[in-house]
């Protein structure tokens, strides 16, 4: 098995058992940004859980 990329649809389909298309209209930037925002939210959530516990311990 081997993988190959091309922008020519005819070349991609010729003699192929199957074709995987990973193209997205507008590009992949939206999903990359979504991953970044998710990481920030996760970090803030973990930070507030730790901060809340410390605050309760000192009260």
Secondary structure, DSSP 4 states (H G I P E B T S, - for coil): ------S-HHHHHTT-S-------TT-SHHHHHHHHHHHHHHHHHHHHHHHHHHHHHH-
